[in-house]
Amino acid sequence: MTAYRLLPFEFKRKNNHVLLVNECGDYVEVPSDVFTSLVEKRFDAIPELELHRLESRAFVAAEGHFDTALMLSANKYRSRREYLHTSTALHMLVVTLRCNHRCEYCQVSSAEDDAYKYDMPTEVAEKVIDLVFQSPSPVLKIEFQGGDALLNWKTVMAAVRRAEELNKNSKRQLEFVACTNLYALNEQHLRDAKEHKIMLSTSLDGPKCLHDLHRKLRTNGSSYERFVLNLAKARKWLGHDSVHALMTASSDSLGQIEGIIDEYEKLGFAGIFFRALNPYGDAFKNKLYYKPEQFVEMFKRGLEYIIRLNKQGHSFVEFYTALLLRRILTPYPTGFVDLQSPSGAGVSGVIYDYSGDVYPADEARMLARMGNMSFKLGNAYENTYKEIFLSETLRDIISSSCVETIPGCSTCVYRTYCGVDIFRNYLETGDIANVRSDSFFCRKQTLIFDYLFERLKDPEFMKIVSTWINY
């Protein structure tokens, strides 16, 4: 009998089977008796087919092939952690807090559309862009947020032109995105967006009744018809794929997910991102959030509906599932901040407030709007690039957000695929490193992973979702 050695893995018992996941993200499910023989190192008691499966996925290695197995695993591990060798690529500028909407779940408590004191001055934007170009990243994605970015278009264009000027020598891959509800969109915006290749990111909560329920205009009218009209206009000018939309799942969305999906498909979107509401700002005050179990039930029902649509010949994607499956089914990383270890906050992305204050993530800025300045990294005028990105605050975030060292996370079977929501942890416990198994993020992620691993056993499900990975 060939001698074998175990390689590191975590596990979770599921009825009469056990799910195993190793450090490089390979997984296998085995019967309980096979698992018992495995951990007791009674390899001769494991059926030959099961033993070959365990060996091919780097859970065991034949004695003479151990070094080769370790090398192959290390290569996969390096690929999965490739993002650790990159610098900050996503830079978000809050060009204004002004907005023509007063959404009841607004996470940053936006300001009246005539509150110009909350506009980022052009000179601040240009100073921020100078700071952005000190990042060594070969890719720089500059995203203009609000409020509504269209309401301070002068500053948006000043930043764009400054970035383009600097890029003549820098030669980065430069991308621009403007976040807007589309209500104020006009031809000048569209001409500029077309000339400078500015993508638009917008919000759609579902059909008219749901979209207007919490996304209220300050004039109390409906914004839905104008949204649809301006969406079509933007696509005509910029191209169909130059406008992307996000939904915000309030408590009123949970029972209407099929109608929301139908609306996205009707309006020609390629898919939808099931995004949970964060309890910041007005969302917290108006109590529009919910329990993780409620969100996951919506997630499951919505995903099953999308799978049925795909079986009927409709090409439609759920983008959060696609992100998770890229982590489960491939050795490649994703740029999604919440699925990185250490957290991508301040490392993969950073946000600059209208005043020039710098925060590691939008949630940190939201906390600042609620009066908590714990996560401010510095200011574009007062601090150098090194002072901001080597600050003690960012070092603490990085050292406290490695799932491999966090109690509970370190032994979780889903650790390799997951991350840590440090700001939600802070909001719930007062400590970014205090990860509780009953926290919203942990419960949500665990329930979704449980569900996906069950569904991946279905060949039809696997065939459909495998095509989503490269979106």
Stockholm file with secondary structure:
# STOCKHOLM 1.0

chainA/1-471         MTAYRLLPFEFKRKNNHVLLVNECGDYVEVPSDVFTSLVEKRFDAIPELELHRLESRAFVAAEGHFDTALMLSANKYRSRREYLHTSTALHMLVVTLRCNHRCEYCQVSSAEDDAYKYDMPTEVAEKVIDLVFQSPSPVLKIEFQGGDALLNWKTVMAAVRRAEELNKNSKRQLEFVACTNLYALNEQHLRDAKEHKIMLSTSLDGPKCLHDLHRKLRTNGSSYERFVLNLAKARKWLGHDSVHALMTASSDSLGQIEGIIDEYEKLGFAGIFFRALNPYGDAFKNKLYYKPEQFVEMFKRGLEYIIRLNKQGHSFVEFYTALLLRRILTPYPTGFVDLQSPSGAGVSGVIYDYSGDVYPADEARMLARMGNMSFKLGNAYENTYKEIFLSETLRDIISSSCVETIPGCSTCVYRTYCGVDIFRNYLETGDIANVRSDSFFCRKQTLIFDYLFERLKDPEFMKIVSTWINY
#=GR chainA/1-471 SS CCCEEECCEEEEEETTEEEEEETTSCEEEEEHHHHHHHHTTCGGGSCHHHHHHHHHTTSEEEGGGHHHHHHHHHHHHHHHTGGGGCCCCEEEEECBCBCSBCCTTCTTCCBCTTCGGGBCCHHHHHHHHHHHTTSCCSEEEEEEESSCGGGGHHHHHHHHHHHHHHHHHHCCEEEEEEECCSTTCCHHHHHHHHHHTEEEEEECCSSHHHHHHHSCBTTSCCCHHHHHHHHHHHHHHHCGGGEEEECCBCTTTTTCHHHHHHHHHHTTCSEECCCBCCCCHHHHHTTCCCCHHHHHHHHHHHHHHHHHHHHTTCCCEEHHHHHHHHHHHSSCCCCCGGGCSSCCBTTTEEEECTTSEEESSHHHHHHHHTTCCTTCCEETTTSCHHHHHTCHHHHHHHHHCCTTTSTTTTTCTTGGGCCCCHHHHHHHHSCTTCCCTTSHHHHHHHHHHHHHHHHTTSHHHHHHHHTTTTC
#=GC SS_cons         CCCEEECCEEEEEETTEEEEEETTSCEEEEEHHHHHHHHTTCGGGSCHHHHHHHHHTTSEEEGGGHHHHHHHHHHHHHHHTGGGGCCCCEEEEECBCBCSBCCTTCTTCCBCTTCGGGBCCHHHHHHHHHHHTTSCCSEEEEEEESSCGGGGHHHHHHHHHHHHHHHHHHCCEEEEEEECCSTTCCHHHHHHHHHHTEEEEEECCSSHHHHHHHSCBTTSCCCHHHHHHHHHHHHHHHCGGGEEEECCBCTTTTTCHHHHHHHHHHTTCSEECCCBCCCCHHHHHTTCCCCHHHHHHHHHHHHHHHHHHHHTTCCCEEHHHHHHHHHHHSSCCCCCGGGCSSCCBTTTEEEECTTSEEESSHHHHHHHHTTCCTTCCEETTTSCHHHHHTCHHHHHHHHHCCTTTSTTTTTCTTGGGCCCCHHHHHHHHSCTTCCCTTSHHHHHHHHHHHHHHHHTTSHHHHHHHHTTTTC
//
